[in-house]
Amino acid sequence: MIDTHMHLDDDLYEIDAFSILNRSREKNIEKFILGSATLEENLYNEKIANLEDDVYFTCGYHPSECNSYDLQLIEDIIKRSKKVVGVGEIGLDFHYGKEDMEKQLELFKKQLSIAEKYNLPVVIHTRDAMELTYEILKEYKVKGVIHCFCGSVEMAKKFIDLGFYLGIGGVVTFKNSKLIEVIRKLGIDNIVLETDSPYLSPIRGEVNYPENVILVAKFLADHLNISLDVIKEKTNFNAVSLFKLNEKK
């Protein structure tokens, strides 16, 4: 299986990054894509990915970084690392207000332009800003993943029509989530699996780990009446195709 979005540089973990990866491999997680949010995490992910054959990463800045970022660093990393598979996680987050809306928009658009320039997929963070995110994405020739998608069927179809996959993780297992109904109506042709570990664990109250991507897959299999093998095969195919993992060495 493939975890298409995770964070290893986090104090929530009780074991180090290499132990996390090894434990996940023992549970048949075959490829890992690290998501970047800050300048420090971009550099950390580059280091880990360069050391581990089955680890890749996306580089970029989370909207919370809109007051302090270095876009030249992102371009430099893209040019020098063969393990970069996308630009992300980038986007908009108005959950705590829109005071920095213009700065977020500026950072988002600049990073979309970088993705266009280097023909890389994007990993989109959108929180309380889904419609605006969609309107902006329409202006760029990019495809990618809507990370931690939790919108409606109608919104999902709009993103899919733009060439995006829906990133499905632990949220789908939450009791108050209606995401499984969205997927039931849409099918699994346009989804990839992710954990966003150490966050959003399918085991509530516990730190999330990449190995838990299998719990997400099992939940989908059980609730969609689709075999686990089919879930694995389709979501792995989508991830490999989008991020061109077979071309990255």
N, C-alpha and C positions, 0 to 999 in steps of 0.2 A: 504494500500500500504506500501511498504518497501523502505526506502532510504538506499542503501547499502554503501554509502560513503559520509561522511559529516564531517565538522570541526566546532566545537562550540567555541573553544578557540581562538577567533579572534576579533580584535578591530573594524573590519568593521561593525559588528552588532550594531544596536542601542538599542537592548534589551538584557537582560541576557539569559543565556542558558536555564533556566527552563521556561522562557516565550516563547522562541523559540519552545521548545518541546510541551508546552501546546497549543500554537497556531496551531502547525502542527497536533496535535491529534484532534483538533476541525475540521480539514479538512480531517479527516480519514486516516492520516498516522499512521500506527499501530506499526511499529518497526523501529528502528534507529540503524545504525552501524557507529560508529565514527572511522574515520581514523586517525592514528598517524603519525607524521613526525619528531618530535623532542623529546628529553628527557622530557622536560616540558609537552608536549602534551600527551605523554604516561601516565604520572602520573595524569594529569588533566582528561583524558578520563576514567582512572580506577576509579577515584573518582565519576564522574558523573554516570557511568554505575552501580556502586555499589549502588547508591541511587535511580535509576530509573529501574523499572522492565522491561520495553520495550526497554531499551537502551543496546547495546552491543558495543564492540570495537575491533579493530585490533591493535596490538602493533608492533612497528618497527621504523626504521629510514629511512627517505627520503635520496636519494643519496646526497643531499646538505649537509648532516651531516657527510660526510665521513672523515672529519678531527677531529671530536670529538664525540664519542659515547660510550655508556656503554652497551655491549651486555648481561652482567650478569643481568642487570636490566630487560631486556626483558624476560629472562628465569625466573627470580624471579616473575615477574608479571604473566606469564603464569601459574606458579605453584600455585600461591595464589588466582588468580581470576577466578571464574567460568564464568565470562562474556566475556572472551577473545574468539573470534571466528576466529581469523586468525593472520597472520604475515603481516604487511603492514602499510603504503605503502612503499614498497621497490623497488629498481630497478636501472635504469641508466638514467642520464639526461646530454646530451652533447650539449644542446641548446646554451650554452654560451662558448663552447669550451671543449677540452679534456685534459686540463692541469692536472686534478685530476683523470684521467681515471682509473689508476691502483688502486687508493684508493677506487673509487666507485665500481670497480669490486670485490675487496677484501671484502668490506662491504656487497655487494649484495650476494656473495656466502656464506658468514658466516651466513647471515640471512636465506637463503634458507636451509642451513643445520639445523638451529634451527627449521624451519617449518617441515622438514623431521623427526627430532627427536621427535617432539611432535604431529606429524600427523595432522598438521593444514594447511588449505588452505592459499594461499598467495594473496596479493593484489599488483599488479605490476604497478609501475610508469615507463613508458618508453617514452622518448622524444628525438628525433633525434638519436635513438639507437635501433630501433625495431628489425632489423635482428640479432644484437648481443644479444639482450635480449632473442630472440627465441633460439639461439644456446646454450645459457647458461641454459635456462630452460629445454632443452632436456636432460641435464646431471643429473637432479634431479627428484626424484619421488614426485612431487608436482602437485597440481591442484589449481585453483583459478580464479581470475578475472584480466583481462587486463584493468586496471582503465583508464577511459576516452579514450577508443579506438578510433582512428581516421585514421586507416590504410586502406589498400586495401582489396578487397575480398580475394585475394590469401593469404595475410598475416593473415587475420581473420581465414581462413580455417586451416592454419598451427597451430595457437594457439588452435583452437577448437579441432583439432586432438590430441593435448597434454592434453586435459581435461580442458581447460580454457573456461570461459564465457567472453563475451565482456561487459564491463561496459559502459552503454549508458546514457548520461546526456544532459545538455543544449546545448552542441556543435551540436547535431543532428538538432537543430532548427535554427542554424545560416545560413544566406543566402548563404555564400560562402562554406558551408560544403557539401561534397558529401557523407556523412555518411549514409543518408537515402537510397541512391542507393545501398550501400553495404548491408544494412539490408534487403532491398527489395529482393535482390538476395539470401540471406542466410536464411531469415525467423527469427522468434523470439525464436526458441528453445534453443538458446545458448546465451541469453542476460540477464543481470540484470540491473535494473534501479538505478541511482545514481544522486546526484546533485553536489557533490563537493562544496556545499555551505560553505562559502559565495561567492565562485568564479563561473564563467561560467554560469551566470544566463540566462535562456531562455527569460527573459525580459531584453533586452539589456540596459546597462547603470545603472541597479539597482543591489543592493546587493542580492545575491541568498539566499534562505531559503529552508529548507528541504521540506516544503509544496509544493514547485515547482516541485517536482517529478511527481505530477499529470499532470503538463503541458507537461512534456516530454512524459508521457503515452498517453495523448490526441493527441499530435503531431503524434506519431507513429500510433495510431488508425486511424487518419484522412488520413495519407499519405500511409498507407499500406492496407486500406480498411478492417481493422480488428476491431471488436467491442472492446470498452474500457474494458469491462469485461474480454475478452479473454486475452488482454494485461496484465491486473492486475493479473489474475489467473496464467498465465504462468511465468511471471517474479517473482511473489511472490514464486511460487513453486521452481523455480531455486535458489532463494536466501535462502530459508529455507533449501533446500536440501544441498547446498554447505556449508553453515555456520552452519548447524545442529542447527538451532535456536530453534527447538522444544525440544532439549535436554538440553538447557541452562536455568538454573533457578537462 
